[in-house]
Amino acid sequence: MLDLRRRQFITLLGGAAVAWPLAARAQQPDRMRRIGVLMNLASDDPEGQARLAAGFTNFEYSIGGKFLELLKEIAPQVRRAAVLRDVGDPAGVGQWGAIQTAAPSFGVELRPVDVRDAGEIERGLTGMERRSNDGLIVTGSAPAAVHRDLIITLAARQQLPAIYPFRYFVGQGGLVSYGADPVDQFRRAAGYVNRILKGEKPADLPVQAPTKYELVINIKTAKALGLDVPQTLLARADEVIE
């Protein structure tokens, strides 16, 4: 019964998506349009509200190599890193592949940890031995966003230098983040919605990659981990949280 309802919902949603441009053209130019957005965050989540207040969300797979580079820069002692990834998400698989490609040049051994639910995350991270040369890379995924409090708490408990895909992880106590500005992506997406409402075909609009990236560092967390953040890295940061 659940699968039937899900299929009916998807069919209804798809039919509505086809009808929207036609209905939009029939409306008066000055009429306010309302747009529904399906997201991986709760309606009352502050990060979700910030994104909706603006409008694209996307990942460059190659950013995985940058994650590893920055982790080694802020914690040079790291020789082994757990990588939280969502095997059901093409972006997660792509980032994992980029991290694997870069790992040999940084002398880092990788340990994949799936993030399908809280139990899997906890087992994966608490199962690691507490060694001074361990680290953590969190790739962008819906489960990582949903369980970010747990991930940040476990990283602190296990004394793991960790890099995250978005600023809000660092704002909640994570060490460092590097990734596209999601609010900027949503803001740019609003322009595409406007073009579609004016009659342009979605298939004719090119796929847009992120253009704005941000590096954020939490100094308090670095001190708690006994890390001395290089001045060169601090100088490149878009934001430093004291």
TIKESE-879513 format. One record per residue (C-alpha): residue number from 0; residue in three letters; x, y, z. Coordinates in steps of 0.001 Angstrom, whole numbers, plus 500000, padded with zeros to 6 digits. Example, Ala and Ser with C-alpha at 12.3 -4.5 7.8 and 13.67 -1.06 7.14 Angstrom:
! residues 2
REC   num   residuo       px       py       pz
REC     0       ALA   512300   495500   507800
REC     1       SER   513670   498940   507140
***
This chain:
! residues 242
REC   num   residuo       px       py       pz
REC     0       MET   500000   500000   500000
REC     1       LEU   502877   502377   500872
REC     2       ASP   504593   501732   497512
REC     3       LEU   501289   502312   495690
REC     4       ARG   500779   505639   497447
REC     5       ARG   504366   506661   496680
REC     6       ARG   503889   505857   492976
REC     7       GLN   500617   507778   492923
REC     8       PHE   502322   510798   494520
REC     9       ILE   505210   510718   492045
REC    10       THR   502772   510402   489123
REC    11       LEU   500748   513334   490443
REC    12       LEU   503888   515420   490977
REC    13       GLY   505185   514642   487484
REC    14       GLY   501857   515556   485918
REC    15       ALA   501787   518806   487871
REC    16       ALA   505312   519662   486742
REC    17       VAL   504248   519279   483086
REC    18       ALA   501167   521406   483624
REC    19       TRP   502898   524233   485515
REC    20       PRO   504486   526008   482504
REC    21       LEU   501176   525864   480601
REC    22       ALA   499238   527187   483559
REC    23       ALA   501841   529874   484176
REC    24       ARG   501497   531222   480627
REC    25       ALA   497732   531492   481094
REC    26       GLN   498117   533644   484216
REC    27       GLN   498248   537406   484285
REC    28       PRO   501826   538841   484247
REC    29       ASP   501389   540498   487641
REC    30       ARG   500020   537440   489410
REC    31       MET   502102   536015   492258
REC    32       ARG   503376   532474   491534
REC    33       ARG   503924   529879   494274
REC    34       ILE   506619   527226   493866
REC    35       GLY   506892   523951   495772
REC    36       VAL   510393   522755   496709
REC    37       LEU   511263   519168   497674
REC    38       MET   514312   519164   499974
REC    39       ASN   516272   516824   502230
REC    40       LEU   515819   519146   505236
REC    41       ALA   512867   519645   507564
REC    42       SER   510612   522653   506986
REC    43       ASP   511707   524214   510302
REC    44       ASP   515438   523518   509794
REC    45       PRO   517305   526884   509833
REC    46       GLU   519536   525811   506936
REC    47       GLY   516522   524786   504856
REC    48       GLN   514793   528079   505588
REC    49       ALA   517911   530034   504535
REC    50       ARG   518040   528165   501222
REC    51       LEU   514342   528677   500509
REC    52       ALA   514657   532372   501281
REC    53       ALA   517122   532642   498415
REC    54       GLY   516480   529181   495531
REC    55       PHE   520476   525347   492339
REC    56       THR   522092   522822   494623
REC    57       ASN   524936   520880   493097
REC    58       PHE   528260   519174   493784
REC    59       GLU   531402   519142   491742
REC    60       TYR   532772   515616   492082
REC    61       SER   536355   516896   491923
REC    62       ILE   535832   518722   495212
REC    63       GLY   536603   515402   496931
REC    64       GLY   540299   515866   496201
REC    65       LYS   540152   519366   497711
REC    66       PHE   538623   517921   500894
REC    67       LEU   541658   515701   501343
REC    68       GLU   544098   518500   500527
REC    69       LEU   542584   520824   503147
REC    70       LEU   542394   518081   505773
REC    71       LYS   546118   517435   505363
REC    72       GLU   546849   521157   505466
REC    73       ILE   545052   521706   508773
REC    74       ALA   546094   518340   510259
REC    75       PRO   549360   517196   508588
REC    76       GLN   549615   514173   510871
REC    77       VAL   546589   512458   509300
REC    78       ARG   547527   509143   507705
REC    79       ARG   544130   507416   507761
REC    80       ALA   540738   508985   507088
REC    81       ALA   537186   507725   507432
REC    82       VAL   535000   508979   504570
REC    83       LEU   531280   509343   505239
REC    84       ARG   529423   508776   501973
REC    85       ASP   525982   507919   500660
REC    86       VAL   526338   505030   498199
REC    87       GLY   522832   505726   496879
REC    88       ASP   523697   509274   495848
REC    89       PRO   525613   509813   492558
REC    90       ALA   527251   512912   494074
REC    91       GLY   528498   510850   497024
REC    92       VAL   529879   508157   494728
REC    93       GLY   531558   510775   492540
REC    94       GLN   533180   512553   495473
REC    95       TRP   534361   509226   496902
REC    96       GLY   536036   508420   493573
REC    97       ALA   537815   511790   493545
REC    98       ILE   539054   511244   497119
REC    99       GLN   540334   507780   496193
REC   100       THR   542234   509230   493248
REC   101       ALA   543903   511894   495400
REC   102       ALA   544667   509719   498444
REC   103       PRO   547976   508147   497243
REC   104       SER   549574   511539   496585
REC   105       PHE   548795   512592   500162
REC   106       GLY   549815   509270   501712
REC   107       VAL   546378   508706   503269
REC   108       GLU   544626   505369   503725
REC   109       LEU   540840   505618   503296
REC   110       ARG   538067   503853   505199
REC   111       PRO   534562   504282   503716
REC   112       VAL   531637   504607   506137
REC   113       ASP   528065   504555   504812
REC   114       VAL   525645   507165   506159
REC   115       ARG   522259   505600   505528
REC   116       ASP   521124   505946   509163
REC   117       ALA   522310   507108   512583
REC   118       GLY   523209   503596   513761
REC   119       GLU   525453   502982   510776
REC   120       ILE   527226   506292   511298
REC   121       GLU   527791   505639   514997
REC   122       ARG   529088   502108   514443
REC   123       GLY   531410   503276   511699
REC   124       LEU   533023   506079   513677
REC   125       THR   533088   504595   517173
REC   126       GLY   534650   501461   515680
REC   127       MET   537779   503431   514814
REC   128       GLU   540740   503238   517139
REC   129       ARG   541687   506525   518732
REC   130       ARG   544932   507259   516945
REC   131       SER   546587   510631   516531
REC   132       ASN   546888   510157   512777
REC   133       ASP   543175   509537   512088
REC   134       GLY   540873   512021   510350
REC   135       LEU   537384   512327   508901
REC   136       ILE   535952   513537   505571
REC   137       VAL   532198   514114   505306
REC   138       THR   530917   514228   501730
REC   139       GLY   527713   516033   500808
REC   140       SER   524569   513922   501206
REC   141       ALA   521074   514075   502635
REC   142       PRO   521817   511653   505543
REC   143       ALA   524917   513664   506522
REC   144       ALA   522819   516838   506672
REC   145       VAL   520078   515177   508710
REC   146       HIS   522519   513555   511170
REC   147       ARG   525022   516412   511356
REC   148       ASP   524669   516831   515145
REC   149       LEU   525586   513175   515666
REC   150       ILE   528517   513345   513228
REC   151       ILE   529974   516480   514832
REC   152       THR   529563   514991   518325
REC   153       LEU   531259   511718   517350
REC   154       ALA   534130   513562   515632
REC   155       ALA   534756   515541   518832
REC   156       ARG   534488   512451   521031
REC   157       GLN   536896   510482   518854
REC   158       GLN   539243   513503   518535
REC   159       LEU   539026   513371   514737
REC   160       PRO   540083   516377   512648
REC   161       ALA   537212   516582   510177
REC   162       ILE   536306   518471   507007
REC   163       TYR   532696   519046   506032
REC   164       PRO   530904   520103   502812
REC   165       PHE   528972   523096   504190
REC   166       ARG   529444   526012   506561
REC   167       TYR   526584   525039   508893
REC   168       PHE   528588   522002   510079
REC   169       VAL   531345   524343   511283
REC   170       GLY   528841   526756   512787
REC   171       GLN   527643   523871   514965
REC   172       GLY   531150   522916   516137
REC   173       GLY   532809   521175   513186
REC   174       LEU   536465   521939   512413
REC   175       VAL   536562   523106   508794
REC   176       SER   534273   523182   505761
REC   177       TYR   534776   523793   502074
REC   178       GLY   532052   523755   499481
REC   179       ALA   529584   525630   497349
REC   180       ASP   527450   528279   499002
REC   181       PRO   523990   526582   498983
REC   182       VAL   522111   529838   499476
REC   183       ASP   523812   531276   496383
REC   184       GLN   522815   528147   494445
REC   185       PHE   519178   528511   495448
REC   186       ARG   519252   532220   494588
REC   187       ARG   520570   531469   491099
REC   188       ALA   517947   528743   490647
REC   189       ALA   515216   531354   491113
REC   190       GLY   516343   532920   487841
REC   191       TYR   515810   529610   486061
REC   192       VAL   512334   529278   487523
REC   193       ASN   511542   532763   486264
REC   194       ARG   512713   531855   482753
REC   195       ILE   510597   528682   482737
REC   196       LEU   507527   530594   483926
REC   197       LYS   508054   532962   481021
REC   198       GLY   507916   530075   478554
REC   199       GLU   511483   528734   478125
REC   200       LYS   511842   524951   477914
REC   201       PRO   513724   523374   480884
REC   202       ALA   515545   521049   478462
REC   203       ASP   517047   524079   476697
REC   204       LEU   518576   525502   479887
REC   205       PRO   522189   524390   480527
REC   206       VAL   523164   522619   483741
REC   207       GLN   524885   525118   486043
REC   208       ALA   527891   524262   488227
REC   209       PRO   528565   526135   491485
REC   210       THR   530421   529423   491052
REC   211       LYS   530843   530482   494675
REC   212       TYR   532787   528374   497193
REC   213       GLU   533543   529165   500817
REC   214       LEU   536188   528010   503295
REC   215       VAL   535210   528225   506978
REC   216       ILE   537366   527340   509993
REC   217       ASN   536376   526940   513647
REC   218       ILE   539352   528028   515778
REC   219       LYS   537756   526861   519029
REC   220       THR   537403   523337   517673
REC   221       ALA   540980   523422   516336
REC   222       LYS   542284   524316   519808
REC   223       ALA   540226   521523   521378
REC   224       LEU   541911   519090   518980
REC   225       GLY   545354   520534   519695
REC   226       LEU   545769   521809   516141
REC   227       ASP   547756   524886   515187
REC   228       VAL   545997   526238   512084
REC   229       PRO   548540   527578   509546
REC   230       GLN   548351   531329   508981
REC   231       THR   548331   530726   505239
REC   232       LEU   545105   528728   505633
REC   233       LEU   543523   531335   507906
REC   234       ALA   544333   534024   505345
REC   235       ARG   542432   532107   502657
REC   236       ALA   539372   531481   504826
REC   237       ASP   536122   533253   503986
REC   238       GLU   535122   533040   507653
REC   239       VAL   536928   532197   510895
REC   240       ILE   534720   531229   513844
REC   241       GLU   536407   532061   517154
***
